Amino acid sequence: MLGKDVGVGQINDEWNLYARAKDGGITLLCNRYGWSEHNCNCKKSKTGLILYPIDRNYKNIVLLVCQDCYGYKSGQGTQHEQLCKWYYGIYGDSKAFALVSGFAQKDDGSFGYNSSTYNEKIMYGDVDYGDGKRYMNELEQRIVQEVVTNKRHSYNVAKAISQGNKNIEITMRNYIFCLDPALFKCSNGHTLKLSEHKDRKTESNQAYNDEGFSCDACKTKYSSGVSWHCSCHLIGFDKCRKCVSSKG
């Protein structure tokens, strides 16, 4: 299932990150984000970008640099434009990015998520992926907080959910899918948690015998993969991604 919202930083029921253009076109993006080795450690306000590579085998770069380090010059474009040019100046044509969104970090460590340069209008060739708003969407904001605060060099959104990152998990439920919260409940009314095979357990706290599971909603059997899980049942309770991503 794909959402209908225009913009960068959305995710479908197969856990593929994507951006939707104003004309309805879809561009798939890498699920991984990472702290750039070029980020500075200066204790002052900084300009930030997320750069989404054309090649999905490479992580999305979270770049955060102060004006002094990237050489900001008044009258030569916005801070975000100059930071982007500075980064491209390091690598030339050896790196290519499909999309860019912008943010900032104040000298007190708090974040600002607005950028009229990139967030409002996000161009990939002659196609606009911007939603007309100056602010990053909620998922991108959560990711910026996690990567910058903890200097994460590799941060996989789907893996973060399965390991219990509540901020990202709640964002996925309430913002990305925009579905009825009841879809994320077991038959006893408990909230389901996105789980890998090692985290799926029965009522007696016994791990499943193998890496697979059977969806209690559609009865489909899976040999592997993640499920939305609750351990309150005798043999455990699971829903597959399709069943929590569809009202049908």
Secondary structure, DSSP 8 states (H G I E B T S, - for coil): ------EEEEE-TT--EEEE-TTS-EEEE-SEEEE-TT----SS-EEEEEEEESSTTS-EEEEEEEHHHHT--TTSS-HHHHHHHHHHHHHGGG--EEEEEEEEE-TTS-EE-B-TTTTSS-EETTEE---S-SB--HHHHHHHHHHHHHT-S-EEHHHHHHTT-HHHHHHIIIIII---GGGGB-TTS-B-EEE-GGG-B-TTS-B-SSS-EE-TTT--EESSS-EEEE--STT-EEE-HHHHS---
